Amino acid sequence: MPQDRRVSQDTLDEILSRHPREKGSLIAILQETQEEFGFLGKDKLKRIAGALKVSEAMVFGVATFYAQFHLTPRGRHIVRVCLGTACHVRGGEKILEALSEKLGIEAGATTEDMMFTLERVACLGACGLSPTMMVDGKTYGRLNRKKVSDILDGVGSAEPEAAAGALAAEPPVDAGTVTATGQPPDGAARIV
């Protein structure tokens, strides 16, 4: 058995040892396994099923039901593009298209060099800054093709927002706030 496979099995055994060997532990074990290995490979799912004495189909079903789990390796940098209502209206699809062109992959895929995974999401919760995207947990708003390119060019450097002209999103404006004119401030959602 190759050394790296032995280490992988030992690590999975450690994860399994921290949890009761029962069906109710499945999600916690899947979460910890994915955190350790970056994704849930078939070999890991099979070992987990055996350890919990449940069917492989059940483990696979849970792993594919929840969007948090991934069955294939993901890139070093996770890029999520918001396609919620506000982002859609303000050009979210064009942002996704720009990212897809720059990275050479479609949404749901990972670049061959394993640097980027591109995902589409329903909402990032920053509607006042739409269109938005998130890179490695950091939200960027009021995007256009140039800003998207600059942000990606800066990823991996010490400060990606410097390359993007400090585009990191400021906290969303509260929709209940009004200016002296009685109107919501720029960027706030208008409630009708």
C-alpha positions in Angstrom: 0.0 0.0 0.0 1.4 3.4 -1.0 2.5 5.7 2.0 0.0 8.5 1.1 -2.9 6.1 1.0 -1.9 4.7 4.5 -1.7 8.2 5.9 -5.1 9.0 4.4 -6.6 5.8 6.0 -5.0 6.6 9.3 -6.4 10.2 9.2 -9.9 8.9 8.4 -9.6 6.3 11.2 -8.8 9.2 13.6 -11.9 11.1 12.5 -14.0 8.0 12.9 -12.6 7.4 16.4 -13.9 10.8 17.6 -17.5 10.0 16.8 -20.0 7.4 18.0 -20.3 4.6 15.4 -24.0 5.3 14.7 -26.1 6.7 11.9 -26.6 10.0 13.7 -22.9 10.8 13.4 -22.8 10.7 9.7 -23.1 14.4 8.9 -20.5 15.3 11.5 -18.1 12.7 10.1 -18.7 13.8 6.5 -18.0 17.4 7.5 -14.8 16.6 9.3 -13.6 14.3 6.5 -14.2 17.0 3.9 -12.5 19.6 6.0 -9.5 17.3 6.3 -9.3 16.1 2.7 -11.0 18.9 0.7 -13.7 16.6 -0.7 -15.4 13.3 -0.1 -13.9 10.6 -2.4 -15.6 7.3 -3.1 -13.1 5.4 -1.0 -13.8 7.7 2.0 -17.6 7.3 1.6 -17.2 3.5 1.5 -15.0 3.4 4.6 -17.5 5.7 6.5 -20.4 3.4 5.5 -18.5 0.4 6.7 -17.6 2.0 10.0 -21.2 3.1 10.7 -22.7 -0.2 9.4 -25.0 1.6 6.9 -25.3 1.2 3.2 -22.9 3.0 0.8 -26.1 4.3 -0.9 -27.2 6.0 2.3 -23.9 7.7 2.8 -23.8 8.8 -0.9 -27.4 10.0 -0.6 -26.6 12.3 2.3 -23.3 13.5 0.7 -25.2 14.4 -2.5 -28.2 15.9 -0.8 -26.4 18.7 1.0 -24.7 21.4 -1.0 -21.9 21.7 1.5 -20.4 18.4 0.5 -18.3 17.9 -2.6 -17.4 14.5 -4.3 -14.6 15.8 -6.4 -11.5 17.8 -5.6 -12.0 21.6 -5.4 -9.6 24.4 -6.2 -7.4 26.2 -3.8 -9.6 29.3 -4.3 -13.4 29.1 -4.2 -15.1 31.7 -6.3 -18.9 32.1 -5.8 -21.0 34.3 -8.0 -24.4 35.5 -6.7 -27.3 35.0 -9.1 -30.1 36.1 -6.7 -32.7 38.5 -7.8 -30.8 41.8 -7.2 -27.6 40.4 -8.7 -29.4 38.9 -11.6 -31.1 42.2 -12.4 -27.8 44.1 -12.2 -25.8 41.7 -14.3 -24.8 38.7 -12.3 -24.9 36.4 -15.3 -22.5 38.7 -17.1 -20.2 38.5 -14.1 -20.4 34.7 -14.2 -19.7 34.8 -17.9 -16.6 37.0 -17.4 -15.3 34.6 -14.7 -16.0 31.6 -16.8 -14.1 33.1 -19.7 -11.1 34.3 -17.6 -10.8 30.9 -15.8 -11.6 28.8 -18.8 -14.3 26.7 -16.9 -18.0 26.6 -16.5 -19.8 27.1 -13.1 -19.4 23.9 -11.1 -16.0 23.1 -12.4 -12.4 23.4 -11.2 -9.4 24.6 -13.3 -6.9 22.0 -14.4 -4.2 23.5 -12.2 -6.6 23.1 -9.2 -6.3 26.9 -8.4 -10.0 27.9 -8.8 -13.4 26.3 -8.4 -16.3 28.4 -9.8 -19.7 28.2 -8.2 -23.0 29.9 -8.8 -25.1 30.6 -5.6 -28.6 31.8 -5.0 -27.7 34.7 -2.7 -24.7 36.0 -0.8 -26.7 38.4 1.3 -25.2 41.6 0.0 -28.0 42.7 -2.3 -27.3 46.4 -1.9 -23.9 45.8 -3.5 -25.0 43.8 -6.5 -23.7 42.2 -8.5 -21.5 40.4 -6.0 -19.1 37.5 -5.8 -17.2 35.9 -3.0 -13.6 34.7 -3.2 -12.4 32.5 -0.4 -15.1 33.9 2.0 -14.5 37.6 1.1 -17.3 39.4 -0.6 -16.8 41.8 -3.5 -19.5 44.1 -4.8 -20.6 46.5 -7.5 -18.7 44.4 -10.0 -18.0 44.7 -13.7 -15.8 42.7 -16.1 -12.7 44.8 -15.3 -13.1 44.5 -11.5 -13.6 40.8 -11.7 -10.4 40.4 -13.8 -8.5 42.6 -11.3 -9.8 40.6 -8.3 -8.8 37.3 -9.8 -5.4 38.6 -10.8 -4.8 39.6 -7.2 -5.9 36.3 -5.7 -2.9 34.6 -4.3 -1.0 37.8 -3.6 -0.8 39.1 -0.1 -3.7 41.5 -0.6 -6.1 40.7 -3.5 -8.2 43.8 -2.8 -5.2 46.0 -3.5 -5.1 44.7 -7.1 -8.8 45.2 -7.3 -8.7 48.8 -6.2 -10.0 48.0 -2.7 -13.3 46.6 -4.0 -14.1 44.5 -0.9 -17.7 45.2 0.0 -18.5 47.5 2.8 -21.3 46.4 5.1 -24.6 46.5 3.3 -26.7 49.6 4.0 -29.8 48.9 6.1 -32.9 49.1 4.0 -34.7 50.8 6.9 -32.3 53.8 6.9 -33.5 57.0 5.1 -31.6 60.2 4.2 -32.8 63.7 5.0 -34.9 63.6 1.8 -36.8 60.6 3.2 -35.3 58.3 0.6 -33.1 55.3 1.2 -29.4 55.9 0.7 -27.7 54.8 -2.5 -27.2 51.1 -2.6 -30.0 50.4 -0.1 -32.9 48.1 -1.2 -36.1 50.0 -1.9 -39.1 48.5 -0.2 -42.3 49.0 -2.1 
